[in-house]
Amino acid sequence: MNKLERWWIALAGILLQMALGAVYAWSVFRVPLAKQFNWTISEVTLTFTIAIMVLGFASFFGGLWLKRVGPRVVAMTGGALYGAGVFLASFSNHGLWWLYLTYGVIGGIGLGFAYIVPISVLVKWFPDRRGLMTGIAVGGFGAGALVTAPVATRLIQSVGVMQTFAYLGIAFFIVSVAAGYFMQNPPAGWKPEGWTPKEGQLVQKSAGDFTLGQALKTWQWWALWLLLFLNTSAGISIISQEAPMFQEFAKITAIVAAGMVGVVSIGNALGRVFWAWISDMIGRRTTFAVIFILQIALFWFLPSLHTVASVTVVGFIILMCYGGGFGTMPAFAADYFGSGNVGSIYGLILTAWGFASAFGPLLIAHMRQSTGTYSSGLHAIALVMALSVVLPLLVRPPAPQARLQLREDDADRSAFGVNRRG
């Protein structure tokens, strides 16, 4: 096996995630679409919510399908659907429902299928750097908007929003399908030459691979789902309200607030790599505990800050914590349930992303509307983070005997079913 092969696969995974991460640049389309078709900002924003909700559930089905047909087929299919969804959005003069169907549903299915593949593949190719490499891969997703946002903005100004969808859809189709072609699993039993896991790493991991059904019967799977839901709800509440929130606290213009949004968005990408790297050294549980503790202080004190610099720094760190959840969780799931079925197991955990994308923004928007300020909503999230710290401190890997017992129970039920049919 060529030692460089896994690094080429990693590079392809990063490029694939960057193309998919362009969905985070949706905000540049909101005003142009609203003006052209007389839609409200809320109606246009719902497109993004639909795409993320669909992504979460499609990742689960993509993980199941990946186990049957392999990563290449799932990645290329997902990339094709994503590119096609964005391209077809260029015909949204048919109505708002068409935008929801194409960009939201078709594009969202493509996003979910393709998103899970690099994660599933890289945890197998990099058992020695599991956290770091999955963090880099999903860091590409966070960085996608940094490339797409300025390109899309210039295209909208020069050719219009509908033509921009067409051009971007073609580009995403080509990049995603081409990168997806390189997605493949290592040979069975493969591991890096000369690598053996350290004793400290073994303590944090489960012995053997769980099936999806076995994982769902453990309380640990539900704990990981809740960890991702809580962390994502906190961060995405900020993402959904960044510009007006910055204007309220720092007393600045919309143009300055937009620049701040661009700066803090870098934290989303950086956090995915940084916290994943940290988790390889201090463990996934400790990493999530630190992320939650940090956010208690960040969310509590943010309303008391009134300078551009201080609000930007705090917003940047909050988005680092948000991205850190996505960077760390794939390795967390692989540690606890093995890498063999991580596509479907982590894919189902990603449904937490979809639920959080509705819960977090709705919570802070409701509290802003009822109190007239963002302060109460941010303080509420700080309290939620304080309660959340307990969870990573309690969670432990499933015991080896638990997996064996689940397998014995499955075998007993299968035998009982055969006897009954006989």
C-alpha positions in Angstrom: 0.0 0.0 0.0 1.5 3.4 -1.1 2.1 5.4 2.1 1.0 8.6 0.3 -2.3 7.1 -0.9 -4.2 7.9 2.3 -3.1 11.5 2.1 -4.4 11.9 -1.5 -7.7 10.4 -0.2 -7.7 12.9 2.6 -7.1 15.8 0.2 -10.0 14.7 -2.0 -12.2 14.5 1.1 -11.3 18.0 2.1 -12.1 19.3 -1.4 -15.4 17.5 -1.3 -16.3 19.0 2.0 -15.3 22.5 0.9 -17.7 22.2 -2.1 -20.5 21.0 0.2 -19.7 23.7 2.8 -20.8 26.4 0.3 -24.2 25.9 1.8 -23.1 28.1 4.7 -22.8 31.0 2.3 -26.6 31.0 1.9 -26.9 34.4 3.5 -25.5 36.1 0.4 -28.6 35.0 -1.5 -31.2 36.2 1.0 -31.5 39.8 0.1 -31.2 39.4 -3.7 -33.9 36.7 -3.8 -36.2 38.7 -1.5 -35.8 41.8 -3.7 -36.3 40.0 -7.0 -39.3 37.9 -6.1 -40.8 40.0 -3.2 -40.3 37.1 -0.8 -39.7 37.9 2.9 -36.3 37.2 4.5 -37.9 34.5 6.7 -39.3 32.7 3.6 -35.9 32.8 1.9 -34.1 31.7 5.1 -36.3 28.7 5.4 -34.5 27.3 2.3 -31.3 27.0 4.4 -33.2 25.4 7.3 -34.7 22.8 5.0 -31.3 22.0 3.5 -29.7 21.4 6.9 -32.7 19.4 8.2 -32.6 17.2 5.1 -28.8 16.9 5.4 -29.0 15.4 8.9 -31.5 12.7 7.9 -29.9 12.0 4.5 -26.5 11.4 6.3 -28.1 8.5 8.1 -29.4 6.9 4.9 -26.2 7.6 3.2 -24.3 5.8 5.9 -26.5 2.8 5.5 -26.2 2.8 1.7 -22.4 3.3 2.0 -22.1 0.0 3.8 -23.8 -1.8 0.9 -22.2 -0.1 -2.2 -19.1 1.5 -0.9 -18.0 5.2 -0.4 -17.3 6.0 -4.0 -20.9 5.5 -5.2 -22.4 7.3 -2.3 -20.0 10.3 -2.6 -20.5 10.7 -6.3 -24.2 10.3 -6.1 -24.4 12.9 -3.3 -22.2 15.3 -5.2 -24.3 15.0 -8.3 -27.5 15.6 -6.4 -26.1 18.6 -4.6 -24.8 20.2 -7.8 -28.1 19.4 -9.6 -30.1 20.9 -6.7 -28.2 24.2 -6.8 -28.4 24.3 -10.6 -32.1 23.7 -10.7 -32.6 26.5 -8.2 -31.8 28.8 -11.1 -35.4 28.1 -12.3 -36.9 29.4 -9.1 -39.0 31.9 -11.0 -41.5 29.0 -10.9 -42.1 29.9 -7.3 -40.8 29.6 -3.7 -41.8 26.0 -3.6 -39.4 25.3 -6.4 -36.5 26.8 -4.4 -37.4 24.7 -1.4 -37.6 21.5 -3.5 -34.4 22.0 -5.5 -31.9 23.8 -3.2 -33.5 22.6 0.1 -34.6 19.0 -0.6 -32.6 17.8 -3.6 -29.5 19.7 -2.6 -30.0 18.7 1.1 -30.1 15.0 0.1 -26.9 15.4 -1.9 -25.3 17.2 1.0 -26.2 14.4 3.5 -25.1 11.6 1.2 -21.7 13.2 0.4 -21.0 14.7 3.9 -20.8 11.4 5.7 -18.4 9.7 3.2 -15.1 11.5 4.0 -15.8 11.1 7.7 -16.4 7.4 7.4 -13.4 6.8 5.1 -10.9 8.9 7.0 -11.5 7.3 10.4 -10.4 4.0 8.8 -7.4 5.4 7.0 -6.1 7.4 10.0 -6.6 5.5 13.2 -3.4 7.1 14.4 -4.8 10.6 13.8 -8.5 10.0 14.0 -9.6 13.2 15.6 -7.2 15.5 13.7 -8.1 14.1 10.2 -11.8 14.1 10.6 -11.5 17.6 12.0 -9.6 18.7 8.9 -12.2 17.1 6.7 -15.2 18.8 8.3 -13.1 21.9 8.7 -13.2 22.0 4.9 -17.0 22.1 5.2 -16.7 25.1 7.5 -14.3 26.8 5.1 -16.5 26.3 2.1 -18.4 29.5 2.7 -15.2 31.6 2.9 -14.5 30.7 -0.8 -18.1 30.7 -2.0 -19.4 33.8 -0.4 -17.2 36.4 -2.2 -17.4 34.5 -5.5 -21.2 34.3 -5.3 -21.5 37.9 -4.3 -19.5 39.1 -7.4 -21.5 36.7 -9.7 -24.8 38.1 -8.3 -23.7 41.6 -9.0 -22.5 40.8 -12.6 -25.0 38.1 -13.9 -27.8 38.1 -11.4 -28.9 35.6 -8.7 -30.5 33.0 -11.0 -27.5 32.7 -13.3 -25.3 32.5 -10.2 -27.2 29.4 -9.1 -26.6 27.9 -12.5 -22.8 28.6 -12.5 -22.3 27.4 -9.0 -24.4 24.3 -9.5 -22.2 23.2 -12.4 -19.0 23.9 -10.5 -20.2 22.0 -7.4 -21.3 19.1 -9.6 -17.8 18.8 -11.2 -15.8 19.3 -8.0 -18.0 17.0 -5.8 -18.2 14.1 -8.3 -14.5 14.3 -9.1 -13.5 14.3 -5.5 -16.0 11.6 -4.7 -14.4 9.3 -7.2 -11.3 9.0 -4.9 -13.3 7.9 -1.8 -12.4 4.3 -1.0 -11.9 2.3 2.2 -8.6 0.7 3.1 -8.2 -3.1 2.8 -9.7 -5.1 5.7 -7.4 -5.1 8.7 -5.2 -2.3 7.4 -3.3 -0.1 9.8 -0.4 2.4 9.4 3.0 0.6 9.3 4.6 0.5 12.8 1.6 2.0 14.5 0.1 0.6 17.8 -2.4 2.6 19.9 -1.2 3.9 23.2 -2.7 2.6 26.5 -4.3 5.9 27.2 -6.1 5.8 23.8 -7.3 2.2 24.4 -9.0 3.3 27.7 -11.2 5.7 25.7 -12.2 3.2 23.1 -14.6 0.3 22.7 -13.3 -3.2 21.8 -14.7 -4.2 18.4 -17.3 -2.8 16.0 -20.9 -2.3 16.9 -23.7 -2.6 14.4 -26.1 0.3 14.2 -28.8 -1.7 16.0 -26.4 -2.6 18.8 -25.2 1.0 19.1 -28.8 2.3 19.4 -29.4 -0.1 22.4 -26.6 1.6 24.4 -27.2 4.8 26.4 -23.8 6.0 25.1 -25.2 6.5 21.6 -28.0 8.7 22.9 -25.5 10.6 25.1 -23.4 11.4 22.0 -26.5 12.5 20.1 -27.4 14.8 23.0 -23.9 16.2 23.2 -24.0 17.2 19.5 -27.5 18.6 19.8 -26.7 20.8 22.8 -23.4 22.2 21.3 -25.0 22.8 17.9 -28.0 24.5 19.3 -25.8 27.0 21.1 -23.6 27.9 18.2 -26.3 27.9 15.5 -28.4 30.3 17.6 -25.5 32.8 17.1 -25.1 32.0 13.4 -28.7 32.6 12.8 -28.7 36.1 14.3 -25.1 37.3 13.9 -25.5 40.6 12.0 -28.4 42.1 14.0 -26.9 40.9 17.2 -23.6 42.5 16.5 -25.4 45.7 15.5 -27.3 45.7 18.8 -24.3 45.2 21.1 -21.6 47.2 19.3 -23.9 49.9 17.9 -22.5 49.6 14.4 -23.8 49.8 10.8 -25.0 46.8 8.8 -21.9 47.0 6.6 -19.6 46.8 9.6 -21.6 43.9 11.1 -21.4 42.0 7.8 -17.6 42.3 7.9 -17.6 41.0 11.5 -19.8 38.0 10.3 -17.1 37.1 7.8 -14.3 37.3 10.4 -16.1 35.2 13.0 -17.1 32.6 10.4 -13.4 31.6 10.2 -13.8 30.4 13.7 -16.3 27.7 12.5 -13.7 26.2 10.2 -10.7 26.7 12.5 -12.5 25.2 15.5 -13.2 21.9 13.7 -9.5 21.3 13.2 -8.3 22.8 16.5 -10.6 21.0 18.9 -10.3 17.7 16.9 -6.5 18.0 17.3 -6.9 18.8 21.0 -9.2 15.8 21.5 -6.5 13.4 20.2 -4.3 14.6 23.2 -6.7 15.2 26.1 -9.6 12.9 25.0 -13.1 13.5 23.5 -14.9 13.7 26.9 -12.5 16.3 28.3 -12.7 18.3 25.0 -16.5 18.6 25.1 -16.4 19.5 28.8 -13.9 22.3 28.1 -16.1 23.5 25.1 -19.2 23.7 27.3 -17.4 25.5 30.2 -16.0 28.1 27.8 -19.4 28.7 26.3 -20.9 29.3 29.8 -18.7 32.4 30.2 -18.9 33.4 26.5 -22.7 33.5 26.3 -23.1 35.1 29.7 -20.8 38.0 29.1 -21.4 38.7 25.4 -24.3 41.0 26.1 -22.1 43.2 28.3 -19.6 43.8 25.5 -20.0 46.9 23.4 -16.8 47.3 21.2 -16.3 45.8 17.8 -13.1 44.0 18.9 -14.5 42.4 22.0 -17.7 41.2 20.3 -15.8 39.9 17.3 -13.4 37.9 19.6 -16.1 36.4 21.6 -18.2 35.5 18.5 -15.1 34.0 16.9 -14.5 31.7 19.9 -18.2 30.7 20.1 -18.0 29.6 16.5 -14.8 27.7 17.2 -16.7 25.8 19.9 -19.6 25.2 17.5 -17.2 23.8 14.8 -15.3 21.9 17.5 -18.4 19.7 18.1 -18.5 18.6 14.5 -14.7 18.1 14.4 -14.6 16.0 17.5 -17.8 13.9 17.3 -16.9 11.6 14.3 -13.9 10.4 16.2 -15.9 10.2 19.4 -18.4 7.9 17.7 -15.7 5.8 16.1 -13.9 5.4 19.5 -17.0 4.2 21.2 -18.6 2.0 18.5 -15.7 1.1 16.2 -15.0 2.4 12.7 -16.6 -0.5 10.8 -20.1 0.9 10.8 -19.3 4.6 11.7 -21.1 5.8 8.5 -24.5 4.8 9.6 -23.9 5.2 13.4 -22.5 8.8 13.1 -24.9 9.5 10.2 -27.9 9.0 12.6 -26.2 11.1 15.3 -26.1 13.9 12.7 -29.9 14.1 12.9 -29.1 16.2 16.0 -27.8 18.8 13.7 -31.1 19.1 11.9 -33.1 19.4 15.2 -30.7 21.9 16.6 -30.9 24.0 13.5 -34.6 24.5 14.3 -34.4 24.7 18.1 -31.4 27.1 18.6 -32.5 29.8 16.2 -36.2 29.6 17.3 -35.2 29.9 21.0 -33.1 33.0 20.6 -35.5 34.6 18.1 -38.5 34.0 20.4 -36.7 35.5 23.5 -35.5 38.4 21.4 -39.1 39.1 20.3 -40.5 38.8 23.8 -37.9 40.8 25.7 -36.7 43.2 23.0 -33.1 42.3 23.5 -30.7 39.3 22.8 -29.4 39.4 26.4 -32.0 37.1 27.9 -31.7 34.5 25.2 -27.9 34.4 25.5 -28.1 34.1 29.3 -30.6 31.2 28.9 -28.1 29.4 26.6 -25.3 30.0 29.1 -27.4 28.2 31.7 -28.1 25.3 29.3 -24.3 25.0 28.8 -23.8 24.9 32.5 -26.1 22.0 32.8 -24.6 20.3 29.8 -21.1 20.1 31.3 -22.3 17.1 33.4 -22.9 14.9 30.3 -19.3 14.6 29.0 -18.1 13.9 32.5 -20.6 11.0 32.9 -20.3 9.3 29.5 -18.0 6.2 29.2 -17.2 3.8 26.4 -19.6 0.8 26.2 -18.1 -2.1 28.1 -16.8 -5.0 25.9 -19.2 -7.4 27.6 -22.1 -5.1 26.7 -21.3 -5.6 23.0 -21.0 -9.4 23.4 -24.3 -9.5 25.3 -26.0 -7.6 22.6 -24.7 -10.0 20.0 -25.9 -13.0 22.1 -29.3 -11.4 22.4 -29.5 -10.9 18.7 -28.5 -14.5 18.0 -31.1 -15.8 20.5 -33.9 -13.8 18.9 -32.8 -15.0 15.4 -32.8 -18.6 16.6 -36.1 -18.2 18.3 -37.6 -16.8 15.1 -36.3 -19.7 13.1 -37.7 -22.2 15.5 -41.1 -20.5 15.4 -41.2 -20.5 11.6 -40.2 -24.1 11.7 
